[in-house]
Amino acid sequence: MFQLDPNHVREFSPIRPVDIPFFEEMVESLGHLQKAGKQKSWIETPRQARLTLLFFFAPWCEVCHFVGPLVKRLHGEYEKQGLAILGVSEYGSPAQTEEYRRLHGHHFPFVYESMHADKREDGDLWHRRIFRALSDGRAWGTPTFVFWVPGEAAGIFACAGEFIEEDVERFLKERLRT
């Protein structure tokens, strides 16, 4: 059982608009990666959703475990309003990813981008490209959240670290109003 250290350094970060010129290519590519468990294809989901959240995480990352319950709650509260989430597992094995999903009760789709910690310096990984685009100074860069609002000219936003809960609530309510 994973034990959170209450004294672990937290990595709170605001959600901000970002320029990720390779975003469309990345979304298409992520839809073709190996899926975790038995789940339907994710490839059309981002274009059908009102707001898509890419959740880059490492299953052994303590900060990712801190955000796990919040991501589950946001999915439960906003899915019917048009929020789609894709978990992108980085630097961990399929067994670690499945344990993370089970522990946090995540029922949204997951894919594996890299399954080994030694891939951290692989500059071709989407996660590492985003890491550079955000000028992320953290060692591993997980968690990282990227929001996409289809149809908005400046519709890409990111959070490099933990959400500030009030910020993410405001952000989702503004974009998912009916």
N, C-alpha and C positions, 0 to 999 in steps of 0.2 A: 504494500500500500504506500502510495506517495505521501510523504509528510511535508507540509509547507512550513517553512521557517518564518515565524511572524516577524523576525528581525531582518529578513532579506530586504535588500535595497529595492524599492519600487521604482518603476520607470514611466511615470505619467507623462502624457504628451497630448497636445491639442490636435484636433482634426483640422487640416488646412488644405486649401486647394493646391494641387501639384500638376506639374507638366511631366507626363510619362509618355513620350512619343511612340513607344513600342507597345502601348497598352492593348490595342485591338489584336495585334499579333499574339501577345501573351494570353489573352482570354481564349483565343482560338486554340492555341497550343495546350493550355491547361485542360481543355475539354477532351483532349486525346490522351492524357496521361493515365497510367494505371490507377484504377479506382480502388478505394479501400472497401472491402467487403462486397456484398451483393447489392448494388445500387444501380439505378437507371442512369443513362447517359446525362451528362450535365451540359452538353454542348449548346443547346438552345436556351437554356435557363436564363443566362444573363440578358439576352435580347428580349425575353418575355417579361422579365421583372421590371418593376418601377425603380428599384435600387438594388444593386448587387454589391455584396461585401466579400472580398477575398481576404481570408484569415490565414496568414502565413504564421506557422508556429512550429516549434520543436517539442515533441512529446515529453522530453525530459527537462524542459526549461521551466524553472520555478515561476517566473513571471507569467508564462503561458498558463500555468495552473491557477494563478491568481485571477486571470481573466476568464477562465473556463466557465464558471457559473454565470457571469455577466453575459457572455456570448450566448449561452443557452437561453437565458431569460429574454434577451433581445430577439432571438429567433422565434421563441414562443409568442411574444407580444406583437411582433411586426410582420411575421410571415404572411398572414392573411391580408395585410395591407400592401403587399408587394415587395417585401424584402426577401432576397435570395442570398444564401450564404454558401460559399465553397471553402472548405478547410483545405489548406495546402500544407501537407506535412513535409518538414525539412529536417534533415540530419538525424532521423530516427528510423528504426526498423518498423516493418508492418506490425509486429507484435506490440511494440511500444505505442504506435499510433492507435491501434485497436484498444489498448488499455486506457489511453487518454480519452478516447471517445466514450468508452464504457463508464469510466470514472465520472465524467462530466455530463453524461446523458445527452450527448450531441447526436441529433438525428438528421442533420443536413449532410449533403455529399462531401466526401473527402477524396483527395488524390495525393499521390506521392510524387514529389518533385525530386527529392534526393533521399536516400535511405541510410546515409553514412555521414558521421561527423567530419570525416576527412574531405568532404565535398565543400566545406565552408569557403574555401578560396577559389572555387570554380566560378569564374567570372561570367560564364554562360548561363548559369541558373537564373531563372526569372527573379527569384528572391534576391540574389546578389545584385542584379541590375537595378531593381527597385531600391535596394539598400544604397547604392551609389547615387541614384537619381534624387533620393531624399537627403543626401549628405548625412546619413545615419552614422553617428560616431560610436554606437554600441558595439561590443565585441562580436556578438552573434546576430543581432538585429531581429530577434524574435521576442515578442510577437510584433508583427507588422499588419496593419489593417489598411486595405485600399477599397474605397467606395467608388462605384461607377453609377452615374445617373444617365442612362441612355437618353439621347436627344438633347441634352444640355451641352452647349458649346464648351463650357468650362466645367464639365461634369465629372472630373476625377479629383478625389480628395483622399488624403492619407493620414494615418496616425502611426508614428514610429515609436511604439511602446504601448503602455496601458492606456486605455481610454480614460478620460476624465468623465465620470459617469453623467454628470449634468450636461456636458458638451455633447455626448453621443445621443442622449435622450432628445435634446433640442434639435440636433442635426436630423435625426430620424423623423421627428414630428413635423419639422418644416418640409421635408421632402416627400413624406408619405401621407400628407393630409389628403383627405378625400373630398 
